């Protein structure tokens, strides 16, 4: 079973921070999932653009000045990292799942991924790119077919094959509350990996193990 650290070791550290990523590696996570937003043309690691929950600031990300962004920290004082800082911290020690949250940012994100690969820090297969925006994933695939892509879904579709036929996905990422054996079997029959989010309770781990999924995302790697 492949264990993805959901936003790093976010059950014990501030999510999407370098400290959470380092803790996930220390605990033996096979991979780290992180969320990608865009600030002023650069990819950063942050779940949502409204900043109150993660930082305590009652502003949207795009309302920050440059000076405010440089000083931006989580509620516990951890810096909000850029994607480059996050990838440099992980340094190829485990696989990385980038969940793309911002719209129309494929070129910016791919430029940083390709930079890390060209530096020799990562291999193509170290990256898994996912999003609920399957249109953007299709555009990214056209630009970088050498990378792996995963379809994020939060439902059990009537026609899973319609989703899987959108492009050559490597995996499908399913909500732990909306998954069944038939979905897993159909995905496996199509040659896809099945990863489940977000699995924190023992009974959830037992359930997804029974379903024979390939991996799961957890706040407690």
C-alpha positions in Angstrom: 0.0 0.0 0.0 1.4 3.4 -1.1 1.1 6.0 1.7 0.7 9.6 0.6 1.3 12.3 3.3 -1.7 14.6 2.7 -0.3 18.1 2.7 2.6 16.6 4.4 2.3 15.3 8.0 -0.7 17.7 8.4 -2.2 15.9 11.3 0.7 17.1 13.5 2.2 20.0 11.6 0.8 23.0 9.8 -0.3 21.7 6.4 1.7 22.4 3.2 4.7 23.6 5.1 8.4 22.6 4.8 8.1 21.3 8.4 5.2 19.1 7.5 7.0 17.7 4.4 10.2 17.0 6.4 8.1 15.2 9.1 6.4 13.1 6.5 9.7 12.0 5.1 11.0 11.2 8.6 8.0 9.0 9.2 8.6 7.0 6.0 5.8 8.3 3.7 6.1 7.0 0.2 5.0 10.3 -1.3 3.9 13.8 -0.4 0.8 15.5 -1.7 0.7 19.3 -1.8 -1.6 22.0 -3.1 -0.5 24.5 -5.7 -1.8 28.1 -6.0 -0.4 31.0 -7.9 0.7 34.3 -6.5 2.0 37.0 -8.8 3.0 34.6 -11.5 4.8 32.1 -9.3 3.5 28.7 -8.0 3.2 28.5 -4.2 2.1 25.8 -1.9 -1.3 26.6 -0.3 -4.7 24.9 -0.2 -7.2 27.8 -0.7 -6.9 31.4 -1.8 -8.9 32.7 1.2 -6.2 32.9 3.9 -8.1 33.0 7.2 -8.1 29.3 7.9 -4.4 28.7 7.2 -2.8 32.0 8.1 -5.3 34.0 10.2 -5.4 36.8 7.7 -8.8 37.8 6.4 -7.8 38.4 2.8 -7.6 36.6 -0.4 -4.2 35.6 -1.7 -4.3 38.0 -4.7 -5.0 40.9 -2.4 -1.6 40.7 -0.7 1.1 43.1 -1.5 4.6 41.7 -2.3 5.7 42.8 1.2 2.8 41.0 2.8 3.4 37.8 0.9 7.1 37.7 1.9 6.0 37.8 5.5 3.1 35.4 5.1 3.2 32.6 7.7 0.7 30.0 9.0 -1.0 30.5 12.3 1.9 28.8 14.0 4.5 30.9 12.3 5.6 28.5 9.5 6.4 30.3 6.2 4.2 29.6 3.3 6.6 28.1 0.7 6.9 28.5 -3.0 6.7 25.4 -5.1 10.4 25.7 -5.7 11.2 25.8 -2.0 9.0 22.8 -1.4 10.6 20.7 -4.1 14.1 21.7 -3.0 13.2 20.7 0.6 12.0 17.2 -0.5 14.9 16.9 -2.9 13.7 13.8 -4.6 13.5 11.7 -1.4 10.0 10.6 -2.2 7.4 11.0 -4.9 5.4 14.2 -5.1 1.7 14.7 -6.0 0.9 18.2 -7.0 -2.8 19.0 -6.7 -3.3 22.0 -8.9 -5.8 24.4 -7.4 -5.3 27.5 -9.4 -6.9 27.9 -12.9 -4.9 28.2 -16.1 -1.5 27.8 -14.6 -0.2 24.8 -16.5 2.8 26.5 -18.1 4.0 28.0 -14.9 3.8 24.8 -12.9 5.3 22.6 -15.7 8.2 25.1 -16.0 9.2 24.4 -12.4 8.7 20.7 -12.6 10.9 20.5 -15.7 13.5 22.7 -14.1 13.8 20.2 -11.2 14.0 17.3 -13.6 16.7 19.0 -15.7 18.7 19.7 -12.5 18.7 15.9 -11.9 16.9 16.2 -8.5 13.8 14.3 -9.7 12.9 11.9 -12.4 9.7 12.2 -14.6 8.1 9.3 -12.6 8.6 11.1 -9.3 5.7 13.5 -10.1 2.0 12.8 -10.2 -0.2 15.8 -11.2 -3.8 15.8 -10.1 -6.7 18.2 -10.3 -10.5 18.4 -10.2 -10.1 20.5 -13.4 -9.7 17.7 -16.0 -9.6 20.3 -18.8 -6.4 21.7 -17.4 -5.0 18.2 -16.9 -5.6 17.6 -20.6 -3.8 20.8 -21.5 -0.9 19.8 -19.3 -0.7 16.4 -20.9 -0.4 18.0 -24.3 2.5 20.1 -23.0 4.2 17.3 -21.0 3.1 13.8 -21.9 6.1 12.4 -20.1 4.6 13.1 -16.7 1.9 11.1 -14.8 -1.6 12.5 -14.3 -4.4 11.6 -12.0 -8.1 12.3 -12.3 -9.5 13.7 -9.0 -13.1 12.8 -8.4 -15.5 13.2 -5.4 -18.3 11.0 -6.6 -19.0 7.5 -8.0 -19.7 8.2 -11.7 -22.4 6.3 -13.6 -19.9 6.0 -16.5 -16.4 5.7 -15.1 -15.1 4.8 -18.5 -16.2 8.2 -19.8 -13.9 9.8 -17.2 -11.0 7.5 -17.8 -11.1 8.0 -21.6 -10.5 11.8 -21.2 -6.7 11.2 -21.5 -4.1 8.5 -20.6 -4.4 8.9 -16.8 -2.0 7.1 -14.6 -4.3 7.0 -11.6 -7.6 8.0 -10.2 -8.0 9.7 -6.8 -11.3 9.0 -5.0 -13.0 10.3 -1.9 -13.0 7.7 0.9 -16.8 8.4 1.3 -17.5 7.8 -2.4 -15.8 4.6 -3.5 -16.9 1.1 -4.0 -15.5 -2.2 -5.2 -16.9 -1.9 -8.7 -15.1 1.5 -9.2 -11.8 0.0 -8.0 -12.2 -3.0 -10.3 -13.1 -0.9 -13.3 -10.1 1.4 -12.8 -7.7 -1.6 -12.3 -9.1 -3.2 -15.5 -8.3 0.0 -17.3 -4.7 -0.2 -16.0 -5.0 2.7 -13.5 -3.8 3.0 -10.0 -6.5 3.9 -7.3 -5.6 6.2 -4.5 -8.1 7.3 -1.8 -8.3 10.5 0.2 -8.4 11.3 3.1 -7.9 8.2 5.2 -7.3 8.9 8.9 -9.4 6.5 10.9 -8.6 2.8 11.4 -11.9 1.6 10.0 -11.3 3.7 6.9 -7.9 2.1 6.4 -9.5 -1.4 6.8 -12.2 -0.5 4.3 -9.8 0.7 1.6 -7.5 -2.3 2.2 -10.5 -4.6 1.7 -11.2 -2.8 -1.6 -7.6 -3.5 -2.7 -6.8 0.1 -3.6 -3.2 1.0 -4.4 -2.6 3.8 -2.0 -4.2 6.4 0.2 -3.7 9.9 1.4 -3.5 10.5 5.2 -2.8 13.4 7.5 -0.9 10.9 9.7 1.7 9.1 7.6 
